Amino acid sequence: MLTGELRNQIDRIWDTFWSSGISNPLEVIEQITYLLFLRRLDDLHTLEENKANRLKRPIERRVFPHGKDSKGRSYEDLRWSRFKHFKATEMFTVIGEHVFPFLRTLGGDDSTYAHHMKDARFTVPTPALLAKVVDQLDQVPMEDRDTKGDLYEYMLGKIATAGQNGQFRTPRHIIQLMVELTAPIPGDVICDPASGTCGFLVAASEYLRKHNPEVLRDTKLKQHFHQRMFHGFDFDNTMLRIGSMNMLLHGVENPDVRYRDSLAQDHAGEEEKYTLVLANPPFAGSLDYENTAKDLLEIVKTKKTELLFLALFLRLLKPGGRAAVIVPDGVLFGSSKAHKELRKTLVEEQKLEGVISLPSGVFKPYAGVSTGILLFTKTNSGGTDHVWFYNVDADGWSLDDKRMPLLPEEKLGPTLQIALTDKEHARNNLPDVLSRWKVRETAERQRPRTAQSFCVPKADIVAQGHDLSIKRYKEVVHEEVNHDPPKKILANLAKLEVEIQQGMKELEGMLR
């Protein structure tokens, strides 16, 4: 949890960039990412030095080489702990002409971070701005993993404009809900084929740290966690850098976060590779058939990205693999042949387990589109029995462009230490979603279809043409009204008429 002082420190860094003319939030976060990476490189080198001194042996793995670079500058001067003391103009020259060229040569290091630095661009415009930002970042405590991760998440929250290609950030509490619903386990191989800032992968790693701490104690599990568990694809290099740094600051050493246009490329080696898919892919409209992977078109013949991504998820998952993915409402009830075929595939050939309808304001201020969460397991042999539906009316935040919290911080999100009152539940349904999901095969089967959540047998869904809109199955509560018999109503009217006439006579007498 960030303190107010730490938030203020980040706000001041952000304001420093803005007041100096860098107003694009993606550019701000990208430049901060580079500087944080430089600080981390120096910390790693310092750790290696300390280890070598303790063991009285040479440094095993040097981050900064001996000697000088091609322009005659000592590599020692490229370290954060050195250049932060330089005068502003010298620091500006060292970082622009020496540090960034050095960053672009780090490809020999197999880490995903080094890979994404190969086209790093230094765009801080003035020595004064650079010196101020370096000084401000140097005062931010970065020793604790939780603090580092929270700080970066707070900065990512400042990306308040939709990116190119239809990208926008999924709210952190919605990500957390989806991770809790799928409950990652230490042996999982997790993929987000539209990873952006890697929010889903970060949340999955945090879930595992909390619920399966052995993942970092057992040697094999730890290696799997750091090297093979997390996979993210994106076709925006800025997002890849930001996402990689997000994973790094949350303590994942070497995730597989790489460039891939998920819909347009051949998936050689990717089919049936993952046990868990978590995603909120961009739904940018339609693609050209010529640019669309042929194996996806075999599953569903369409140009619509939302359907192609669902086909992709089915292709990527191993049998037994599970998914929690966000889809626009049209996927749930669209009437085109492709829509119907894909829903039929989910219901008849796989195991569709849950459909959660989200309120239309969840993704504001980026978009007002209505969406839902699909939860399913890939079986290739059916298995759908009952489908659990939940209609979320409130997620704890106002559903307008401001998205202000409606409850205190400790009562927001899906996992709470305290129970909510009925009034509080009306403002935050997410804890109820999670608790009812856990009993979807028992108590929820008995819930009436007038309730906020209920189960629908597969046969009913098939009878409705595989429509997955909750409105198709929800029943409206009709209040019972007691009516008097006609004779009694007429008698009451006659009595009322007599009383009115008497009242009129009394009023006439008073007026005389």
PyMOL commands that set and color helices and strands:
alter all, ss='L'
color gray80, all
select helices_A, chain A and resi 4-19+25-55+75-78+80-83+88-103+106-108+112-116+127-138+145-156+164-166+172-182+199-211+213-216+219-227+237-249+289-291+294-299+305-316+330-333+337-349+409-411+422-425+430-437+443-446+458-463+470-473+486-511
alter helices_A, ss='H'
color red, helices_A
select strands_A, chain A and resi 190-192+230-234+256-259+274-279+317-328+351-358+371-377+386-391+453-457
alter strands_A, ss='S'
color yellow, strands_A
deselect
rebuild
show_as cartoon
